[in-house]
Amino acid sequence: MRILLLALLLALAPVGVAPPAFAQSTRVDARAEVAAALYAASATQAAELRNMDARLRQARAEIERLRAQGAGARAELISAQERYIADLAARDRAYAQEIAVFRAAVADIASTPEGVAILTQRRPGNLRQARAQLLALIDTRNAAEQRATDIRRAANLRTGATFALDDRAKGEATTAEVMALYEQVTRLDPSVHWDWIELTRLYVDAGRLSDAQQSANRALALASDLRERSVALIGLGDVLGIQGDLRGARARYEEALSIDRQIAATSALDADTRRDLSITLGRLGDVSLGLGDVGGALRYYEDMLQRDVQIARESPTWIGFLDVCSDLWGITDTLVAAGDLSRARQFIELGVGGCEQLVTDGVTGAPLQLAYARWRLANIRAAQGDVAFARDEFRSLQLFADEATRADPSNHSVALQAQLLEVSLADIDILNRNYEQARRRLNDLIAALSETSGFAGQADAYIWRAQVRLATLPGSDITWAALEPAWPSVRAAGDLSALDFLFIERARTAGKH
């Protein structure tokens, strides 16, 4: 930077004569002065120190050779300097952004004949304009340096945020702690797609759905390739689905599936590419089930499971095995919705067994997956008449949920799902004919859920499920006719259990008498 400013100041020194005519050579001069300014910039010198190697040294020697040849080699000199800047920018992301800001300022000065004159010599009567241009250049330089500093700070902080995200998965960091780190990262450098993806997921867990939708849209806007666009569409679809817009979610998932198939058709089918496709199929299964298309959901889930089993066989990893276990939930939920509890039990028992092995192996995330699988199995067995087994499972799962919410009270998604266990325990009370205890438990739950913020749609669905149970109790004045209009939105919220369908049928039957 000192070299550039000195050159500018010398160019502004009085010469006492009028400048020569230069209008016809303005375009060449402008390009030459921009190339020279960028080449001499302190940002370029700093980037050289970070990246210097034999190729850069050879290129710099060639530039000095051309410079010594004078006007005859001017065109070659300009091209050599431009190639040098481009090479450095390709190697150094922070430098690329910094020099882009600097280039804009220098190019602005050199964009007119008067600007070229400011960079090359003093013109009588032009001192004030030259000084104003120079001060603007300095301000822009400061802004570029601050931008480069922010990018480097964000890169350092991103490392800490990545570790914190891993710690959260292991139960040793809260959602709020990790979310705060990613918010700092995106404030410093809002240009990285994957930061916004992680922030979207964190916002969802924190119940900040409006922020999650904005973050997902930022990720979508920043996607630089097909895979990044697909991942962003999945994130946006997830947010829309939680907000109750299943058709909007399905449209995003279908676009993501089209992209995933395009990627699969044009590139090597590595495990990540194949896993992306399976994830999208699973999301479409979820949406189909939520919209009441049981057959369509089952086709998506079976396709997903078949692909994930193949991936796990060919590339055995704990992530692949965990995927297979969670795939079994979707098939289980679909079979439950179809009324086939025997087959549903077969699938979820496989899921429980697989998750138990992963927990034994110490796989991160496996305990939570196992809890979801156990809850499904307990519901099925209770619906089949094994109430004692379900009671013991629900009590055990409630202890697990209490521990999880204490470890991360800012994860409102898990906290809300833990509330569902109150419905499950009320189910046991009803099946054991302990109606008054069930009534108290359900009314307390409704009161607590009425104050829930962030997941209003899910909370309303849980309240509805509690009201369905209340409708089946002796002396209840809740009717199926009052409950039925909300059924589509409750179905859309997902995670309906075998006992949900059992009590829905009881409420319907009670309404007919």
N, C-alpha and C positions, 0 to 999 in steps of 0.2 A: 504494500500500500504506500509506503514512503517513497518508493521509486516512482509510482504513478503520480502522486501529488507533486513531487519535485518536477516531473516532466510537465505537468500542467502549469505549475507556477512559472517555470522557465518559458513556457509557451506564452504566458501572459506578460512577460517582461517587455518594456517599451522598446520598439525598434525604430521609431521615428519616421518610418516610411509607410506608404499605403501597401496593402497586401497585393500580390499579383492576382490576376484573374484565375479562378479555379472552378468555375461552374461546370465546365465540361468534364472535369475529372472527379466530381463530387462522389459518385458511386464507388469508384475504386478507392479514393481516399478514405471514405467512411468505413469501408470494410477493412482497410489497412489499419486505421486508427483503433477500431474496435478490437481487432485481433491482437494488436500490440498492447492495448490496455489490459485485456484479459490475460495475456501471456505474462505481463509484468506485475499482475496483481499479487498482493501478499497472500491471498487465499490460494493462488496457484503455487506460490513458493512453499506454503505450509503443506499443501497436498503432496508436493514433490518430496518433501522430507518424509512423509508417511509412506510413500509408494515407490520411491526411487529404485530402479533396477537397470539392468543393462540396456533394455529397450528404450527406456526414457532417456538415459544418458546419451545414447546414439541419436535419438531424435533431437535432443537439445544441441548436440554438437552440429547436427545438420542445419538447425536454425541459425546458429552463430556463423556457419560457413556462408549461408545464403545472405545473411545480413551484411557480411563483409564485402559481398559482391556488388552492393549498392542497388541503384534503380533497375538495372537489368534483370535482377532476380526477384523483383518485388512481388510479382504474382505467385512465384513458387514459395517465397517467404510467408506470404499471407496463408497459403494453403497448409504449409508446414506448421505454423502456429495454431491454426484451427484444428488440425489433426491432433496436435499435442493436448490441447484443451479437452477435446472429445475423449481421448484416451484416458486422461485423468478422471474425467467425470464418470466414465464407465466403471472405473475401479472404486470410486469413493463417493458414496451416496450423499454424505453431508456436504462434500465439496460441490457435487453436482447441483444441489439446491442453492448453496451459497453463491456459486458463480453465475447461476441463472438469474438471481436477483441483481447481481452486479452487472451482468451483460445487459439487462434491460435498461439500467441507468446509463451506461456508456452508449448503448445503441440509441437511446433517446437523444443524447447530446449530439451524436453523429448523424442523426436522421435528416438534418437539413444542411444546406451550404453554410449557414451561420454556425451550426454546431461543429462542423468539420474545422472551421476556422478557429473556434475556441480551443479545440484539442491540439491544433498545430502551431498557432501563432497568435500574438496579440493583434487586435484590430483597433485602431483609434476610435474612441467613442463606445467601445464594447466592454469596458472593464466591469461595469455594474452587472451586465447580463452574465458575463463570464464568472463573476464571483458568485452570483446566485446559482448558476449551474453547478459550480464546484461544491457549494454548501449542500445542494440537493444530493449530489453524488456522495458526499460524506454521510449524510443522513441515511441514504439507502445502504451504504456500506455497513453502517452500524446496525441497521435492521437485519441485513444478511448475516452479520456475525452473531446477532442474538438468535436468529433462526437456527443457525448451525449449532449454537450452544444448546438450544432447547432440544434439538434432535439428538444430540449426544447425551443429554440428561435423560431424555425419554428412553434411549437405548439402555442406559444403565438401570433405570427404574424398572424397565420391562423385564429385566433379568430377575429382579426381586419379586415382581408380580407373578412371574411364571412359577417360581419356587413356592410362593404363597398359595397359588392355585393348587399345586400338588399337595401342599400341607393341608389345605381345606378338604381335599378328597380323603385324606387320612385322619380327619377329625381334629387337626391341630391348628386350624385357622378358621375364622368366621367369614361368612359371606360378606358382611359389612367391611371387614378388614381388607379382603381381596378386592372388593368393589372399589374401595377408596384408592387403592394403588392403581388400578386400571383407569380410574377417572383422572388421576394425576398424569398418567402416561398419555392419555388422549388429549389432555389440555396442552401438554408440551409439544406433542407431535400427532396431530389428528389425521395423518395421512396413511396409517397402516391398517389395512383391512382386518387382519386377524385380531387386533386389539378390540375393535368394535364387535367382532363375533363373541369374544369372551365376555365383553361387557353386556352384550345382549342377554347372554345366558345368566349372568349374575343378576341383572335387573329382573329377569323373570323369577328367579328364586327369591328375590327380595320383595316380590309383589309390585314392583314399579313398572307396570306394563306399558304405560305411555312412554317412559324413558326407553324401555326395551324396544318398542316399535321404532322410535327415532334412531336408536343405535343400529337396529337391523337395517334400516334404510340407508344409514351412513355406510355400513359395510357393503351393501349392494351397490351404492354409487362408486365405491372405491375398488370394486372387484376388477382385477387386472387380467384374469383368465377365466376360462369356463368353470373350472373347479371352484374358484372363489365365488363366482356368481351362484353356483348351485348351493354352496354352503350358506350363503347369505339368504337365498330364497327359502331354504329350510328354516333358518332362524326366524325369518319374517312370518312364514307359515305357522310356526309354533306359537308365536305371539298372537296372531289372529285367531288361531284355534282356541287358545285359552280365553280370549275375549269373546268367544262364542260365534265367530264368523267362520264356520267350517267350510263354506263354499269358497270364501276368499283364501282360506288356508289350502284347500284342495287345488285351487288354481296355481298357487305358488309351488306346491309339491309336484304337480304335473309338469310345470315348466322345468323344475329341478330334475325330474326323472328324464325328460327329453334331453337335457344337457348331459346327464350321467350316461345315458345310452349313446349319445354322440361321442363322448369321451371314450367309452368302452369300445366303440367301433373304430376309432382312429388312433388308439394308443395301446401300449402294452397293458395287459390286464394285471397290474400289480395288486397287492392285497388292499391298499388304501382305496384305489379306484373301485374295486369290487365291493368294498365295505360301504363306500358312499352310495352305491346303487342299492344295496340292501337296506340301508337306513331310510332312503327315500321310499322304497316299497313299504317299509313298516309304517311310515307316516301316512301314506295313502290308505293302508289298512286301518289305521286308527280313525281317519276321517270317514272312511266308508262305514265302519261300524257305528260311529257317532251319528251318521245320517240314516242309519237303519238298513244299510245294504250289507246284510250278513254274508251273503254269497260272495259278493265282491271283496269284502274284507278278508274272508278266508282264502281267496285266491292270492291276494297280495301277501298275506302272512305265510302261506305255504311256499310261495316263490322266495320270499326273504329267508325262511328257515333253510330251504334247500341250498341256497347260495352260501349262507353262513356256515352250514355244516361242511360244505365242500372247501371253503376257505380254511376252516379249522383243521381239516384233514391235511390239506396241502401245506399250510403254513401255521403249525401249532403255536399259538400264543395265548396268554391269559385273556387278552382283549377278545380274541376270536371265541374262546370258550364262554366268556361272559355274554357275548352277543347271542350265542346259541341259547343260553339259559333264558335271557330276557325275551328272545323270540317266542318262546313257549307261552309267555303270558298272553300275547295277542291271539294265538290259536285257542288258548284256554278260554279267554273272554268271549271269543266268537262262538265257540261250542256251547258255552253257558247261555249266551243270548239265544242260541238255536234250541235250547232245552236238552242238549245231549250231555248230561252231567257225567255219565260213565266215561265217555271219551275225554271230556275236559279234565277229569281227575287223572287219567292216564298221562296226559301231557304235562300237567302241572306237577305231578309227582316226579317226572323226569327232571323238570326244572328245579324242584327243591333238592333232589339228589345232586344235580350238577353244581348248584350254588353252594351246597354244604361242602363239597370237595374243594371248591375255590376258596371258601372261608378257611378251611383247614390249611390250604396252601398259602394263606396270608395275602390273597389278592385284594388290592385296593378296590373298594366299591362293592365287593361281593357281599358283605353283611347286609347292606341296604337292599340289594337285589334279592337276597334270600328272604328278607322280611316281607317284601312284596309277594314273593312266591308262596310263602307260608300263609299269608293272609288269604290268598285266593284258595289254597287247598283247604284251609279251615272253613271257609264259607261253603265250599262244595260239600265237605263231609257233614257239616251241620245241616245243610239242606237235605242230605241223604239220611239224616237221623242220628249221626254221631255228635250229639251236642256236647258231651263231656270233653271230647278231643278238642272241639272248637273253643270251648270255654278256656281250657288250659293254654291253647295257642294264643288266643286274644289277650289274655292276661300277661303272658310272656312278651308278646309284641308291644304291649303298652309300656312295659318297663324299658324295652329297647327304644321306643319312640320318646319316652321321657328323657332318656340319656342323650339321644340325638338332639333334641330341642334345647337341652341345657348346654350342650357343647357348642351349638350354633344358633342362638336365639334370633339372629337376623335372617335365617333361612325360613321365610314365611311359607314357602311352598311345602317344606317338610312338616312345619308346624301345623299347617292346615290339614295335610294328609293324616297327621297323628290324631286329629279330631275325629276322623272317620272311625277310629277304634271305639269311640264312645257309642257310635251307632251299632257296631258289632257286639259290644258288651250288652247293649240294650236288647239286641236280637236274642242273646242267650237268656236274658231275663224273661222275655216274652215266651220263648220256647219252653222255658221252665215254669211258665205261668206265674211269674213274679211280676204282675202287671203294674203295680204301683211303683215299684223301684224302676221299672222300665220307663214309666211315664215321667218320673222325676228326672231321670238321667237324660231323656230326650228333650224335655223342656229346658233344662239347664244348658244343654248343647245348643238349642235354638237361640237362647238368649246370648250365649257367647259368640255364636256365628253371626248374629245380627250386627255385631260391632266390628266385624272383619272389614278391613280396607285392603285394596290392591287386588284381591282375588274375589271380587263381588260375585262373578258368575259361578265360580266353584262353590263359594259359600252358600249361595242360593240353592245350588243343586244338593248340597249336604242337608240344608234345612228341609228341602222337599222330601229327601229320603227319610229324615226323621219324622216328618208329618205323615208319610205313608205308614210308618210303624204305628204312630198314634192313632191313625184311622182304623187300625185293626183291633185296638184295645176296647174292652167293654165300656160302654157309656160314652164313646167318643162322638163328637158332633162334626168331625172332619169327614167329608165325603169324597169319593173318587171323582164325582162330577166337578168338584172344586179343584182337585189336583190334576186332572187329566190335561188341561191346556198347557201346563208347564212341562209335560212329559218329553216333548221333542228336545227342549233345551237341556233337560237333565240327561237325556241319552247322549246328547252332544258333548257333555262334560266328561263322559267316559268313566272307566273304572267301576262299572256296575258288576256286582257280585251275584253269586247264586242266591244268596239270601235277599238281595234287592229284588230279584225277580219273584222269589217266593212271596215276599210281603206285598209286592205290587199286585200279584194275582189275588192275594187275600183281600186287599183293599178293593179291587175291582168286584170280587165276589160279594163282599159285604155291601157294596153299593147296589147290588141287584136284589137285595132282600129288604 
